[in-house]
Amino acid sequence: MASGWAQDGAVDAQIQDSINDEIARVRRRLAGGVSLEECEECGAVIPLARRKAMPGVRLCVECQQDADKTEQAFSLYNRRFSKSSQLK
């Protein structure tokens, strides 16, 4: 299949890069270590059940939800869709 100026295997390499980027993003978000007893953002007490379920947790549920929304808002582009969707 003709792919313009792309090198052989460029599409596969782009797919693999997308997968590697997502794996790295998930690994960065994994908590580890000792959980905080108070949220580092708002100071609210983090329930024991949350600390046990998520070792290394640093945020209360509300602050974590806000952080997740912020992270989603700063996604620069998505390589999974066509080029035209990236140009909009």
Secondary structure, DSSP 8 states (H G I E B T S, - for coil): ---TT--TTHHHHHHHHHHHHHHHHHHHH---S---SB-TTT--B--HHHHHHSTT--S-HHHHHHHHHHHHHT----TTS-HHHHH-
